[in-house]
């Protein structure tokens, strides 16, 4: 499921699950209404919030190595498999 960044929240950054079916434009009432219909990440369960938090941290990091202690602690087995499969694979120089 895609994660959509809502940039219409002023000084707050909101993350939604799903994607609006309309062109993202902050001056579009239809777009803002479509965002209102998408569920917020903070309203999800522990597993989904952990999954998204870990993934966003890893994807946004510039560190070549990140250690995660017990990543499966709040993930259901299918989420753990999906999380592991979505990690970027970085290759070192030869």
MMTF fields as JSON, N, C-alpha, C and O atoms, coordinates in Angstrom:
{
  "mmtfVersion": "1.0.0",
  "mmtfProducer": "UNKNOWN",
  "numBonds": 375,
  "numAtoms": 376,
  "numGroups": 94,
  "numChains": 1,
  "numModels": 1,
  "chainsPerModel": [1],
  "groupsPerChain": [94],
  "chainIdList": ["A"],
  "bondAtomList": [4, 2, 8, 6, 12, 10, 16, 14, 20, 18, 24, 22, 28, 26, 32, 30, 36, 34, 40, 38, 44, 42, 48, 46, 52, 50, 56, 54, 60, 58, 64, 62, 68, 66, 72, 70, 76, 74, 80, 78, 84, 82, 88, 86, 92, 90, 96, 94, 100, 98, 104, 102, 108, 106, 112, 110, 116, 114, 120, 118, 124, 122, 128, 126, 132, 130, 136, 134, 140, 138, 144, 142, 148, 146, 152, 150, 156, 154, 160, 158, 164, 162, 168, 166, 172, 170, 176, 174, 180, 178, 184, 182, 188, 186, 192, 190, 196, 194, 200, 198, 204, 202, 208, 206, 212, 210, 216, 214, 220, 218, 224, 222, 228, 226, 232, 230, 236, 234, 240, 238, 244, 242, 248, 246, 252, 250, 256, 254, 260, 258, 264, 262, 268, 266, 272, 270, 276, 274, 280, 278, 284, 282, 288, 286, 292, 290, 296, 294, 300, 298, 304, 302, 308, 306, 312, 310, 316, 314, 320, 318, 324, 322, 328, 326, 332, 330, 336, 334, 340, 338, 344, 342, 348, 346, 352, 350, 356, 354, 360, 358, 364, 362, 368, 366, 372, 370],
  "bondOrderList": [1, 1, 1, 1, 1, 1, 1, 1, 1, 1, 1, 1, 1, 1, 1, 1, 1, 1, 1, 1, 1, 1, 1, 1, 1, 1, 1, 1, 1, 1, 1, 1, 1, 1, 1, 1, 1, 1, 1, 1, 1, 1, 1, 1, 1, 1, 1, 1, 1, 1, 1, 1, 1, 1, 1, 1, 1, 1, 1, 1, 1, 1, 1, 1, 1, 1, 1, 1, 1, 1, 1, 1, 1, 1, 1, 1, 1, 1, 1, 1, 1, 1, 1, 1, 1, 1, 1, 1, 1, 1, 1, 1, 1],
  "groupList": [{"groupName": "UNK", "atomNameList": ["N", "CA", "C", "O"], "elementList": ["N", "C", "C", "O"], "formalChargeList": [0, 0, 0, 0], "bondAtomList": [1, 0, 2, 1, 3, 2], "bondOrderList": [1, 1, 2], "singleLetterCode": "X", "chemCompType": "L-PEPTIDE LINKING"}],
  "groupTypeList": [0, 0, 0, 0, 0, 0, 0, 0, 0, 0, 0, 0, 0, 0, 0, 0, 0, 0, 0, 0, 0, 0, 0, 0, 0, 0, 0, 0, 0, 0, 0, 0, 0, 0, 0, 0, 0, 0, 0, 0, 0, 0, 0, 0, 0, 0, 0, 0, 0, 0, 0, 0, 0, 0, 0, 0, 0, 0, 0, 0, 0, 0, 0, 0, 0, 0, 0, 0, 0, 0, 0, 0, 0, 0, 0, 0, 0, 0, 0, 0, 0, 0, 0, 0, 0, 0, 0, 0, 0, 0, 0, 0, 0, 0],
  "groupIdList": [1, 2, 3, 4, 5, 6, 7, 8, 9, 10, 11, 12, 13, 14, 15, 16, 17, 18, 19, 20, 21, 22, 23, 24, 25, 26, 27, 28, 29, 30, 31, 32, 33, 34, 35, 36, 37, 38, 39, 40, 41, 42, 43, 44, 45, 46, 47, 48, 49, 50, 51, 52, 53, 54, 55, 56, 57, 58, 59, 60, 61, 62, 63, 64, 65, 66, 67, 68, 69, 70, 71, 72, 73, 74, 75, 76, 77, 78, 79, 80, 81, 82, 83, 84, 85, 86, 87, 88, 89, 90, 91, 92, 93, 94],
  "secStructList": [7, 7, 3, 3, 3, 3, 6, 6, 1, 6, 6, 1, 7, 3, 3, 3, 3, 1, 7, 7, 1, 1, 7, 7, 7, 6, 6, 7, 2, 2, 2, 2, 2, 2, 2, 2, 6, 1, 7, 5, 4, 4, 4, 1, 7, 2, 2, 2, 2, 2, 2, 2, 2, 2, 2, 2, 2, 2, 2, 2, 7, 7, 7, 1, 7, 7, 7, 7, 6, 6, 4, 4, 4, 4, 7, 7, 2, 2, 2, 2, 2, 2, 2, 2, 2, 6, 1, 7, 7, 7, 7, 7, 7, 7],
  "xCoordList": [0.846, 0.0, 0.894, 1.811, 0.651, 1.489, 1.271, 0.227, 2.28, 2.198, 2.232, 3.108, 1.283, 1.178, 1.499, 0.955, 2.375, 2.73, 1.745, 1.583, 1.092, 0.148, 0.901, 1.256, 1.14, 1.869, 0.93, 1.367, -0.349, -1.324, -1.571, -2.503, -0.764, -0.992, -0.291, -0.176, 0.178, 0.877, 2.227, 3.055, 2.456, 3.751, 3.846, 4.898, 2.778, 2.779, 2.802, 2.158, 3.549, 3.634, 2.782, 3.036, 1.782, 0.889, 1.147, 1.332, 1.156, 1.314, -0.006, -0.621, -0.433, -1.676, -1.358, -0.373, -2.193, -2.11, -2.946, -4.085, -2.382, -3.082, -2.648, -1.785, -3.249, -2.919, -4.213, -5.094, -4.335, -5.546, -5.584, -4.545, -6.772, -6.927, -7.068, -7.716, -6.456, -6.53, -5.139, -4.339, -4.864, -3.566, -3.307, -4.141, -2.149, -1.868, -1.596, -0.563, -2.542, -2.403, -2.984, -4.145, -2.177, -2.62, -3.732, -4.418, -3.91, -4.977, -6.258, -7.186, -6.304, -7.461, -8.298, -7.819, -9.536, -10.444, -10.694, -10.809, -10.778, -11.007, -9.843, -10.059, -8.622, -7.448, -7.47, -7.232, -7.755, -7.8, -8.906, -8.734, -10.032, -11.112, -10.7, -11.041, -9.968, -9.488, -8.522, -8.542, -7.678, -6.759, -7.521, -7.142, -8.593, -9.399, -9.984, -10.268, -10.164, -10.726, -9.705, -10.079, -8.418, -7.375, -7.054, -7.004, -6.835, -6.5, -5.107, -4.201, -4.952, -3.665, -2.815, -3.337, -1.515, -0.593, -0.665, -0.692, -0.697, -0.752, -1.996, -2.002, -3.041, -4.26, -4.213, -5.17, -3.113, -2.982, -2.475, -2.116, -2.451, -2.003, -0.494, 0.226, -0.028, 1.403, 2.233, 3.299, 1.748, 2.51, 2.711, 3.821, 1.652, 1.74, 2.613, 3.425, 2.461, 3.286, 4.75, 5.621, 5.043, 6.432, 7.009, 8.141, 6.229, 6.654, 7.032, 8.112, 6.148, 6.374, 7.522, 8.353, 7.578, 8.658, 10.029, 10.961, 10.158, 11.446, 11.824, 12.963, 10.863, 11.141, 11.528, 12.48, 10.8, 11.125, 12.487, 13.233, 12.807, 14.117, 15.239, 16.228, 15.085, 16.137, 16.231, 17.331, 15.099, 15.127, 15.645, 16.199, 15.475, 15.908, 17.306, 17.807, 17.935, 19.257, 20.361, 20.254, 21.41, 22.57, 23.676, 24.743, 23.424, 24.426, 24.502, 23.473, 25.701, 25.838, 25.41, 25.143, 25.344, 24.965, 24.031, 24.328, 22.905, 21.942, 21.612, 21.249, 21.737, 21.397, 20.041, 19.801, 19.169, 17.842, 17.709, 17.79, 17.503, 17.368, 15.935, 14.998, 15.773, 14.476, 13.429, 12.401, 13.675, 12.711, 11.35, 10.344, 11.309, 10.047, 9.211, 8.139, 9.679, 9.006, 7.536, 6.704, 7.186, 5.797, 5.248, 4.181, 5.969, 5.523, 4.937, 5.501, 3.813, 3.269, 4.166, 4.81, 4.224, 5.114, 4.992, 6.021, 3.773, 3.711, 4.312, 4.928, 4.134, 4.729, 6.243, 6.924, 6.787, 8.24, 8.833, 9.879, 8.173, 8.651, 8.588, 9.526, 7.476, 7.324, 8.352, 8.939, 8.566, 9.538, 10.933, 11.641, 11.325, 12.649, 12.809, 13.883, 11.749, 11.819, 11.848, 12.244, 11.433, 11.385, 12.632, 12.752, 13.558, 14.792, 15.656, 15.766, 16.265, 17.15, 18.404, 18.912, 18.882, 20.114, 21.235, 21.271, 22.131, 23.259, 24.477, 24.716, 25.223, 26.452, 27.653, 27.678, 28.634, 29.868, 30.738, 30.493, 31.734, 32.648, 33.567, 33.922, 33.947, 34.792, 36.249, 37.098],
  "yCoordList": [-1.174, 0.0, 1.242, 1.336, 2.168, 3.371, 4.259, 4.214, 5.053, 6.05, 7.404, 7.669, 8.252, 9.556, 10.645, 10.649, 11.559, 12.688, 13.815, 14.268, 14.257, 15.363, 16.648, 16.889, 17.457, 18.713, 19.885, 21.033, 19.593, 20.651, 20.887, 21.607, 20.3, 20.407, 21.563, 21.581, 22.523, 23.665, 23.239, 22.699, 23.481, 23.155, 21.68, 21.236, 20.918, 19.507, 18.661, 18.988, 17.578, 16.649, 15.429, 14.749, 15.148, 14.023, 12.953, 13.251, 11.698, 10.562, 9.807, 9.511, 9.5, 8.761, 7.427, 7.3, 6.443, 5.174, 5.283, 5.749, 4.854, 4.948, 6.179, 6.936, 6.362, 7.519, 8.091, 7.339, 9.402, 9.999, 9.738, 9.647, 9.622, 9.352, 10.638, 10.671, 11.685, 12.987, 13.622, 13.324, 14.49, 15.171, 15.951, 16.763, 15.72, 16.457, 17.932, 18.302, 18.77, 20.221, 20.832, 20.6, 21.605, 22.182, 23.211, 23.551, 23.709, 24.678, 24.011, 24.692, 22.673, 21.932, 21.406, 20.62, 21.849, 21.386, 19.885, 19.172, 19.412, 17.987, 17.156, 16.096, 17.631, 16.925, 16.89, 15.842, 18.03, 18.088, 17.204, 16.593, 17.125, 16.228, 14.766, 13.933, 14.454, 13.084, 12.691, 11.549, 13.624, 13.345, 13.052, 12.168, 13.795, 13.579, 12.173, 11.65, 11.564, 10.216, 9.111, 7.947, 9.454, 8.442, 8.292, 9.287, 7.052, 6.861, 7.398, 7.346, 7.916, 8.427, 7.296, 6.371, 7.378, 6.376, 6.303, 5.197, 7.442, 7.342, 6.636, 6.197, 6.522, 5.852, 4.342, 3.641, 3.835, 2.408, 1.678, 2.305, 0.371, -0.455, -0.41, 0.154, -1.016, -1.036, -1.63, -1.111, -2.712, -3.376, -2.487, -2.388, -1.844, -0.978, 0.239, 0.628, 0.842, 2.007, 1.614, 2.367, 0.446, -0.02, -0.284, 0.102, -0.943, -1.253, 0.03, 0.119, 1.015, 2.264, 3.051, 3.601, 3.112, 3.84, 3.28, 4.032, 1.966, 1.337, 1.558, 1.899, 1.363, 1.502, 2.93, 3.138, 3.914, 5.31, 5.706, 6.45, 5.215, 5.503, 4.957, 5.644, 3.736, 3.111, 3.76, 4.026, 4.016, 4.603, 6.033, 6.473, 6.764, 8.154, 8.339, 9.462, 7.268, 7.368, 7.375, 6.74, 8.102, 8.105, 7.191, 7.08, 6.546, 5.656, 4.356, 3.827, 3.845, 2.616, 1.371, 0.329, 1.472, 0.33, 0.81, 1.768, 0.133, 0.447, -0.858, -1.842, -0.869, -2.039, -1.809, -0.768, -2.777, -2.691, -3.842, -5.008, -3.515, -4.523, -5.043, -4.28, -6.318, -7.001, -6.318, -5.871, -6.232, -5.544, -6.234, -5.604, -7.51, -8.24, -8.081, -8.678, -7.295, -7.183, -6.808, -7.361, -5.891, -5.485, -5.835, -5.358, -6.661, -7.013, -8.42, -9.341, -8.575, -9.907, -10.588, -9.9, -11.92, -12.612, -12.143, -11.945, -11.953, -11.463, -10.065, -9.763, -9.207, -7.867, -7.942, -7.193, -8.846, -8.997, -9.424, -8.919, -10.338, -10.788, -9.645, -9.43, -8.919, -7.789, -6.701, -6.129, -6.417, -5.405, -5.792, -4.967, -7.027, -7.482, -7.419, -7.081, -7.743, -7.705, -6.301, -6.113, -5.309, -3.944, -3.145, -1.983, -3.753, -3.036, -2.835, -3.731, -1.68, -1.448, -2.296, -2.51, -2.764, -3.537, -2.656, -2.274, -2.353, -1.491, -2.355, -3.313, -2.014, -2.761, -1.877, -0.698, -2.461, -1.738, -1.707, -2.43, -0.884, -0.817, -2.017, -2.509, -2.48, -3.671, -3.327, -4.215],
  "zCoordList": [0.0, 0.0, 0.0, 0.817, -0.876, -0.918, 0.31, 0.96, 0.599, 1.654, 0.967, 0.143, 1.305, 0.661, 1.676, 2.78, 1.307, 2.162, 1.9, 0.767, 2.961, 2.879, 3.2, 4.353, 2.207, 2.395, 2.681, 2.75, 2.845, 3.079, 4.561, 4.92, 5.421, 6.855, 7.524, 8.75, 6.765, 7.356, 7.901, 7.167, 9.198, 9.795, 10.18, 10.639, 10.003, 10.341, 9.075, 8.079, 9.133, 8.012, 8.344, 9.338, 7.529, 7.762, 6.711, 5.53, 7.163, 6.264, 6.201, 7.226, 4.973, 4.754, 4.097, 3.37, 4.356, 3.649, 2.389, 2.427, 1.28, 0.013, -0.753, -0.31, -1.886, -2.731, -3.288, -3.704, -3.302, -3.884, -5.383, -6.037, -5.906, -7.346, -8.145, -9.192, -7.638, -8.283, -8.24, -7.353, -9.195, -9.257, -7.973, -7.575, -7.303, -6.062, -6.316, -6.876, -5.894, -5.994, -4.729, -4.394, -4.037, -2.778, -2.947, -1.983, -4.169, -4.418, -4.926, -5.359, -4.872, -5.364, -4.192, -3.375, -4.128, -3.074, -3.225, -2.228, -4.452, -4.69, -4.142, -3.554, -4.33, -3.818, -2.293, -1.693, -1.663, -0.204, 0.35, 1.404, -0.335, 0.087, -0.063, 0.777, -1.132, -1.335, -0.221, 0.24, 0.216, 1.326, 2.611, 3.378, 2.84, 4.043, 4.092, 5.17, 2.928, 2.868, 3.077, 3.221, 3.097, 3.292, 4.777, 5.5, 5.244, 6.651, 6.973, 6.142, 8.196, 8.656, 9.23, 9.853, 9.018, 9.556, 11.086, 11.626, 11.817, 13.278, 13.82, 14.97, 13.014, 13.454, 13.237, 13.567, 12.685, 12.408, 13.652, 14.648, 13.584, 14.696, 14.868, 14.043, 15.957, 16.264, 15.137, 14.806, 14.549, 13.49, 12.278, 11.755, 11.831, 10.644, 10.939, 10.099, 12.104, 12.447, 12.563, 12.127, 13.143, 13.239, 11.861, 11.57, 11.014, 9.649, 8.911, 8.328, 8.939, 8.215, 8.832, 8.109, 10.159, 10.828, 10.511, 10.224, 10.562, 10.242, 8.781, 8.465, 7.912, 6.482, 6.114, 5.362, 6.636, 6.328, 6.89, 6.253, 8.066, 8.66, 7.796, 7.541, 7.353, 6.538, 5.166, 4.681, 4.54, 3.196, 3.179, 2.171, 4.272, 4.302, 4.876, 4.926, 5.306, 5.922, 4.871, 3.822, 5.179, 4.282, 4.828, 4.224, 5.953, 6.536, 5.73, 5.31, 5.516, 4.74, 5.522, 4.923, 6.857, 7.68, 8.782, 9.495, 8.907, 9.957, 10.661, 10.016, 11.977, 12.77, 13.419, 14.031, 13.28, 13.867, 14.849, 14.463, 16.12, 17.157, 17.194, 17.423, 16.973, 16.997, 16.122, 16.63, 14.816, 13.938, 13.913, 13.586, 14.252, 14.193, 15.465, 15.572, 16.42, 17.722, 17.586, 18.305, 16.692, 16.536, 15.156, 14.771, 14.418, 13.078, 13.069, 13.659, 12.402, 12.182, 11.15, 10.359, 11.138, 10.192, 8.744, 8.098, 8.193, 6.805, 6.65, 5.628, 7.671, 7.611, 7.664, 6.964, 8.492, 8.606, 7.263, 6.853, 6.592, 5.276, 4.266, 3.499, 4.273, 3.356, 3.653, 2.735, 4.934, 5.339, 4.857, 4.279, 5.09, 4.65, 3.144, 2.645, 2.415, 0.955, 0.379, -0.772, 1.164, 0.644, 0.995, 0.607, 1.723, 2.073, 0.844, 0.007, 0.727, -0.422, -0.287, 0.814, -1.398, -1.404, -1.922, -3.092, -1.03, -1.406, -1.617, -0.882, -2.602, -2.906, -2.613, -2.965, -1.972, -1.699, -2.936, -3.902, -2.9, -4.045, -4.013, -2.942, -5.17, -5.286, -5.222, -5.305]
}
